[in-house]
Amino acid sequence: MHTDAVIELTTAIDHLIEEGAAAHRNGPDIKQLMREHARLESVLSTSTAAFDASGEWALSGAKTASAWLARSCRLPKAAARRLVRRGRHLRDLPVAAEAFETGQVTAAHVDAIVAVRRPETEATLERDEAVLIKQARRLPFEHFVKAVAYWDQLADPDGSEEAAEERRSRRDVYLEASISGMYLGSMTLDPISGSIVAGELRRIEEEFFKADWARARDERGGNPAVEDLWRTPSQRRADALVEMAARSSLVQPDGVRRPPAPLFSVLVDWPTLSGRVCELAEGIVVSPGELVPWLSVADLERAVMEPSGRVEVSPTQRLFTGGTRRAIELRDRECVHAFCDTPASRCQADHLLPWARGGRTTQENGRLLCGFHNRLRNHDPPPQQE
């Protein structure tokens, strides 16, 4: 038997469906529906935890509540386990539970906090839970996850280093020939190794994109469209991986030619001023211990963010290059448009006050915009977040 509240909810959802999607295609309705979705997930999580505690699932012969959920509700096993785990932890996270019930945070926010709750961090989390939920309500989700990662490092430094080592131990590359002769594979890398490989792959892929664009322009004339290029993005990435292997073969094993040192940018703090900061330029939080193996083999780039935010270069040049460009990349990290997260490496450095109107090529007058939003700003004003 269903409860009256569940029957009323079913009726309300039926009414929404009858009204049709066109009736709710406005921003305020979408935001409200998302809030109510979070509230419903809150009820589902706590109700599932109560179901788990009741043991009723065992009457069906299931071994666990998550096993019952996976089979009865046709859920992936991982999703079922996550639902039960979330509900269990919410009993001891009153601030998160209240914010979840009111739709101020989502299941993803709660799961991020649950992921760092363990015996070593329970006491500290009880003290800092309200601070983390405040950040969850204020920050974009990706930034909130970063804040939680830093909190975890401070709450349990030894545990975060062990977790980083465990994360690195999961590195794996699989590449084998199939029956048809095609090579199939997958790749799992830790943050630093992944940053090095992805950065080089992206750099060569960009080389190939420019070459493909030039070829299409020569063959068709004028401005070609993306569909005019002879390779798809996935094909260019595959060719870039092959090119990486071909270039590495040029390095002699006897040391005659020194292999190029990997370069990855690490942002670190000035502890007395700004607290702990240790992350890659891509925004991935790493533990200090993860950097140690690379100190003797990598070129490390140090970025010092001074109070003035300045990097001195000639303000008379037209384009953002060199130190000024790099400083803007490390400051903005991604396209600054409110609804974009294109990484810095794929963005254009743009003048706030246009060059034609006397704008100077300085860090203060620069910002990162992806190609789409850089073109868009010359037409309609960017949408504002509420």
C-alpha positions as CSV (number, residue, x, y, z in Angstrom):
1,M,0.0,0.0,0.0
2,H,1.2,3.5,-0.9
3,T,1.0,6.3,1.6
4,D,-1.3,9.2,0.9
5,A,1.7,11.5,0.4
6,V,3.2,9.2,-2.3
7,I,-0.2,9.1,-4.1
8,E,-0.5,12.9,-4.0
9,L,3.1,13.2,-5.4
10,T,2.2,10.8,-8.2
11,T,-0.9,12.9,-9.0
12,A,1.2,16.1,-9.0
13,I,3.8,14.6,-11.4
14,D,1.0,13.4,-13.7
15,H,-0.4,16.9,-13.8
16,L,3.1,18.3,-14.7
17,I,3.3,15.7,-17.5
18,E,-0.2,16.6,-18.8
19,E,0.8,20.3,-18.9
20,G,3.6,19.4,-21.3
21,A,7.2,20.4,-21.4
22,A,6.4,23.7,-23.2
23,A,4.6,24.9,-20.1
24,H,7.8,24.7,-18.0
25,R,10.5,25.7,-20.5
26,N,11.3,28.9,-18.6
27,G,14.3,29.4,-16.3
28,P,12.3,30.0,-13.0
29,D,10.4,26.7,-13.5
30,I,13.5,24.7,-14.3
31,K,15.3,26.0,-11.2
32,Q,12.3,25.3,-9.0
33,L,11.9,21.8,-10.5
34,M,15.6,21.1,-9.8
35,R,15.1,22.3,-6.2
36,E,12.1,20.0,-5.8
37,H,14.0,17.2,-7.4
38,A,16.8,17.6,-4.7
39,R,14.1,17.6,-2.0
40,L,12.6,14.4,-3.4
41,E,16.1,12.8,-3.5
42,S,16.5,13.8,0.2
43,V,13.3,12.0,1.1
44,L,14.3,9.0,-1.0
45,S,17.8,8.9,0.7
46,T,16.5,9.0,4.2
47,S,13.6,6.7,3.5
48,T,16.0,4.2,2.0
49,A,18.2,4.4,5.1
50,A,15.1,3.7,7.3
51,F,14.2,0.8,5.0
52,D,17.8,-0.5,5.3
53,A,17.6,-0.3,9.1
54,S,14.2,-2.0,9.3
55,G,15.6,-5.2,7.7
56,E,12.4,-5.6,5.6
57,W,14.5,-6.3,2.5
58,A,15.6,-9.6,4.0
59,L,12.1,-11.0,3.8
60,S,12.6,-11.2,0.0
61,G,15.8,-13.2,0.5
62,A,18.0,-10.3,-0.5
63,K,21.4,-10.2,1.2
64,T,21.5,-6.4,1.6
65,A,19.2,-3.4,1.1
66,S,21.3,-2.2,-1.8
67,A,20.9,-5.7,-3.5
68,W,17.1,-5.4,-3.0
69,L,17.1,-1.9,-4.5
70,A,19.2,-2.9,-7.5
71,R,16.9,-5.8,-8.4
72,S,13.5,-4.4,-7.4
73,C,14.1,-0.9,-8.8
74,R,16.4,-1.9,-11.7
75,L,19.2,0.3,-10.5
76,P,22.9,-0.1,-11.2
77,K,24.5,-1.8,-8.2
78,A,26.8,1.2,-7.7
79,A,23.8,3.6,-7.6
80,A,21.9,1.4,-5.2
81,R,24.9,1.3,-2.8
82,R,25.4,5.0,-3.1
83,L,21.8,5.7,-2.2
84,V,21.9,3.5,0.9
85,R,25.3,4.9,2.0
86,R,24.1,8.5,1.6
87,G,21.0,7.9,3.7
88,R,23.1,6.3,6.5
89,H,25.5,9.2,6.7
90,L,22.7,11.8,6.7
91,R,21.7,10.6,10.1
92,D,25.0,12.1,11.4
93,L,25.1,15.2,9.1
94,P,22.2,17.4,10.4
95,V,23.3,20.5,8.6
96,A,23.6,18.7,5.3
97,A,20.3,16.9,5.9
98,E,18.5,20.2,6.5
99,A,20.0,21.9,3.4
100,F,19.2,18.8,1.3
101,E,15.6,18.7,2.6
102,T,15.1,22.3,1.6
103,G,16.7,21.9,-1.8
104,Q,19.6,24.2,-1.1
105,V,22.1,21.4,-2.0
106,T,21.8,18.4,-4.2
107,A,22.6,14.7,-3.8
108,A,26.0,15.3,-5.5
109,H,26.9,17.9,-2.8
110,V,26.0,15.4,0.0
111,D,27.9,12.6,-1.7
112,A,31.0,14.8,-1.9
113,I,30.9,15.3,1.8
114,V,30.1,11.7,2.5
115,A,33.2,10.7,0.5
116,V,35.5,12.4,3.0
117,R,33.6,11.2,6.1
118,R,35.6,8.4,7.8
119,P,36.7,7.7,11.4
120,E,39.7,9.9,11.1
121,T,37.7,13.0,10.0
122,E,34.3,12.5,11.8
123,A,35.1,14.9,14.7
124,T,36.5,17.6,12.5
125,L,33.6,17.2,10.1
126,E,31.1,17.6,12.9
127,R,32.8,21.0,13.7
128,D,33.1,22.1,10.1
129,E,29.9,20.7,8.5
130,A,28.2,24.1,8.5
131,V,31.2,25.7,6.8
132,L,31.2,23.1,4.0
133,I,27.4,23.4,3.4
134,K,27.8,27.2,3.2
135,Q,30.4,26.7,0.5
136,A,28.0,24.2,-1.2
137,R,25.3,26.9,-1.4
138,R,27.7,29.5,-2.7
139,L,30.2,27.9,-5.1
140,P,29.9,26.3,-8.5
141,F,29.9,22.5,-7.9
142,E,33.5,22.0,-9.3
143,H,34.8,24.6,-6.9
144,F,32.9,23.1,-4.0
145,V,34.5,19.7,-4.7
146,K,37.9,21.4,-4.7
147,A,37.1,23.0,-1.3
148,V,36.1,19.7,0.1
149,A,39.4,18.1,-1.2
150,Y,41.4,20.9,0.6
151,W,39.4,20.4,3.8
152,D,40.1,16.7,3.6
153,Q,43.9,17.3,3.4
154,L,43.8,19.6,6.4
155,A,41.5,17.3,8.4
156,D,43.6,14.2,7.8
157,P,47.0,15.0,6.2
158,D,48.3,11.4,6.6
159,G,45.1,10.0,5.2
160,S,45.1,12.3,2.2
161,E,48.6,11.2,1.3
162,E,47.7,7.6,1.6
163,A,44.6,8.2,-0.6
164,A,46.9,9.9,-3.2
165,E,49.2,7.0,-3.2
166,E,46.3,4.6,-3.6
167,R,45.0,6.7,-6.4
168,R,48.3,6.5,-8.2
169,S,48.5,2.8,-7.6
170,R,45.4,2.4,-9.8
171,R,47.2,3.7,-12.9
172,D,46.8,1.3,-15.8
173,V,47.0,1.3,-19.6
174,Y,45.5,-1.4,-21.7
175,L,46.2,-1.7,-25.4
176,E,45.7,-4.9,-27.3
177,A,45.0,-6.1,-30.8
178,S,41.5,-7.4,-31.4
179,I,40.6,-10.3,-33.6
180,S,40.0,-7.9,-36.5
181,G,43.4,-6.4,-36.0
182,M,42.1,-3.1,-34.6
183,Y,43.7,-2.0,-31.3
184,L,41.4,-1.5,-28.4
185,G,42.3,0.0,-25.0
186,S,41.7,2.2,-22.0
187,M,43.8,4.4,-19.8
188,T,43.7,5.3,-16.1
189,L,46.3,7.9,-14.9
190,D,46.8,9.8,-11.6
191,P,46.3,13.6,-11.8
192,I,49.9,14.6,-12.5
193,S,50.7,11.9,-15.1
194,G,47.3,12.5,-16.7
195,S,48.0,16.2,-16.9
196,I,51.3,15.6,-18.6
197,V,49.8,13.1,-21.1
198,A,46.7,15.1,-21.8
199,G,48.6,18.4,-22.2
200,E,50.9,16.9,-24.8
201,L,48.1,15.1,-26.6
202,R,46.0,18.3,-26.7
203,R,49.0,20.3,-28.0
204,I,49.6,17.9,-30.9
205,E,45.9,17.7,-31.6
206,E,45.8,21.5,-31.9
207,E,48.6,21.3,-34.4
208,F,46.6,18.8,-36.5
209,F,43.5,20.9,-36.2
210,K,45.3,24.0,-37.6
211,A,46.7,21.8,-40.4
212,D,43.3,20.4,-41.2
213,W,41.8,23.9,-41.2
214,A,44.4,25.2,-43.6
215,R,43.9,22.3,-45.9
216,A,40.1,22.8,-46.0
217,R,40.6,26.5,-46.6
218,D,42.9,25.8,-49.5
219,E,40.6,23.2,-51.0
220,R,37.3,25.0,-50.6
221,G,38.4,28.6,-50.3
222,G,36.9,31.2,-47.8
223,N,36.1,30.1,-44.3
224,P,35.5,26.3,-44.1
225,A,33.0,24.8,-41.6
226,V,34.0,22.1,-39.1
227,E,32.3,19.4,-41.1
228,D,34.6,20.3,-44.0
229,L,37.7,19.0,-42.2
230,W,38.9,15.7,-43.3
231,R,39.4,14.3,-39.8
232,T,36.9,14.2,-36.9
233,P,38.1,15.3,-33.4
234,S,38.3,11.7,-32.3
235,Q,40.4,10.8,-35.3
236,R,42.8,13.8,-34.6
237,R,43.2,12.6,-31.1
238,A,44.1,9.1,-32.3
239,D,46.6,10.5,-34.8
240,A,48.0,12.7,-32.1
241,L,48.6,9.7,-29.8
242,V,50.4,8.0,-32.6
243,E,52.5,11.1,-33.2
244,M,53.4,11.2,-29.6
245,A,54.8,7.7,-29.9
246,A,56.6,8.5,-33.1
247,R,58.3,11.6,-31.6
248,S,59.3,9.7,-28.5
249,S,61.2,7.2,-30.7
250,L,63.5,10.0,-31.7
251,V,65.0,10.1,-28.2
252,Q,68.1,7.9,-28.0
253,P,68.3,5.5,-25.0
254,D,72.0,6.2,-24.5
255,G,71.3,9.7,-23.4
256,V,72.8,11.4,-26.4
257,R,69.6,13.4,-26.8
258,R,68.0,14.5,-23.6
259,P,64.3,13.7,-23.5
260,P,62.1,16.8,-23.0
261,A,61.2,17.2,-19.3
262,P,57.5,17.3,-18.7
263,L,56.0,20.7,-17.7
264,F,53.0,21.0,-15.5
265,S,52.0,24.1,-13.5
266,V,51.5,23.8,-9.8
267,L,49.9,26.5,-7.8
268,V,51.1,26.7,-4.2
269,D,50.2,29.0,-1.4
270,W,52.1,31.5,0.8
271,P,50.9,29.9,4.0
272,T,50.9,32.9,6.2
273,L,48.7,34.8,3.9
274,S,46.2,32.6,2.1
275,G,46.2,29.1,3.6
276,R,46.9,25.8,1.9
277,V,46.9,25.7,-1.9
278,C,48.3,22.8,-3.9
279,E,46.7,22.1,-7.2
280,L,47.5,21.7,-10.9
281,A,46.7,24.6,-13.3
282,E,43.8,22.5,-14.5
283,G,42.2,22.9,-11.0
284,I,42.9,19.3,-9.8
285,V,43.8,19.3,-6.1
286,V,46.9,17.2,-5.3
287,S,48.7,16.4,-2.1
288,P,52.2,17.7,-1.6
289,G,53.5,14.2,-1.5
290,E,52.3,13.6,-5.1
291,L,54.8,16.2,-6.3
292,V,57.9,14.7,-4.7
293,P,58.7,12.1,-7.3
294,W,58.6,14.7,-10.0
295,L,60.9,17.3,-8.4
296,S,64.1,15.9,-10.0
297,V,62.7,15.1,-13.5
298,A,60.1,17.8,-14.3
299,D,60.3,21.5,-15.2
300,L,58.2,23.1,-12.4
301,E,56.6,26.5,-13.1
302,R,56.1,28.7,-10.1
303,A,53.3,31.1,-10.1
304,V,53.4,33.9,-7.5
305,M,50.1,35.8,-7.2
306,E,51.1,39.1,-5.7
307,P,48.5,41.5,-4.1
308,S,48.7,43.7,-7.2
309,G,48.2,40.8,-9.5
310,R,50.7,42.3,-12.0
311,V,53.2,40.6,-14.3
312,E,55.5,43.1,-15.9
313,V,55.7,43.0,-19.7
314,S,55.5,45.7,-22.4
315,P,52.0,47.2,-22.4
316,T,52.4,48.4,-26.0
317,Q,52.2,45.0,-27.7
318,R,48.9,44.0,-29.3
319,L,48.6,40.3,-28.3
320,F,48.7,38.6,-25.0
321,T,51.9,36.5,-25.0
322,G,54.6,35.3,-22.7
323,G,54.4,36.0,-19.1
324,T,51.2,38.1,-19.4
325,R,49.3,35.4,-21.2
326,R,50.5,32.7,-18.7
327,A,49.6,34.9,-15.7
328,I,46.0,35.4,-17.0
329,E,45.8,31.6,-17.7
330,L,46.8,30.8,-14.1
331,R,44.5,33.5,-12.7
332,D,41.3,32.7,-14.7
333,R,41.9,29.0,-15.3
334,E,39.0,28.8,-17.7
335,C,36.7,30.9,-19.8
336,V,35.3,33.6,-17.5
337,H,31.8,33.5,-18.9
338,A,29.3,32.5,-16.2
339,F,28.1,29.4,-18.2
340,C,31.4,28.1,-19.6
341,D,34.2,26.0,-18.3
342,T,36.4,25.7,-21.4
343,P,40.0,25.2,-20.0
344,A,42.6,27.9,-20.3
345,S,44.6,26.1,-22.9
346,R,41.7,26.4,-25.4
347,C,40.8,30.0,-24.6
348,Q,41.8,33.3,-26.1
349,A,43.2,36.1,-24.0
350,D,40.9,39.1,-24.7
351,H,41.1,42.8,-23.8
352,L,38.5,44.1,-21.3
353,L,38.8,47.6,-22.8
354,P,39.4,46.9,-26.5
355,W,42.8,47.7,-28.0
356,A,41.2,49.9,-30.6
357,R,39.8,52.1,-27.8
358,G,43.1,52.5,-26.0
359,G,43.0,49.3,-23.9
360,R,46.5,48.2,-22.8
361,T,47.9,44.6,-23.0
362,T,48.2,44.1,-19.3
363,Q,47.0,41.4,-16.9
364,E,44.5,43.8,-15.4
365,N,43.0,44.5,-18.8
366,G,43.0,40.8,-19.9
367,R,40.7,37.9,-19.4
368,L,40.2,34.4,-20.9
369,L,37.3,33.7,-23.2
370,C,36.7,30.7,-25.4
371,G,36.3,31.4,-29.1
372,F,32.5,31.1,-28.9
373,H,32.1,33.6,-26.0
374,N,34.8,35.9,-27.4
375,R,32.8,36.2,-30.6
376,L,29.5,36.4,-28.7
377,R,30.5,39.4,-26.6
378,N,30.6,41.5,-29.8
379,H,26.9,40.9,-30.2
380,D,24.6,40.3,-27.2
381,P,25.6,40.9,-23.6
382,P,26.4,37.7,-21.7
383,P,23.6,36.3,-19.5
384,Q,23.8,37.1,-15.8
385,Q,23.4,34.6,-13.1
386,E,20.7,35.2,-10.5
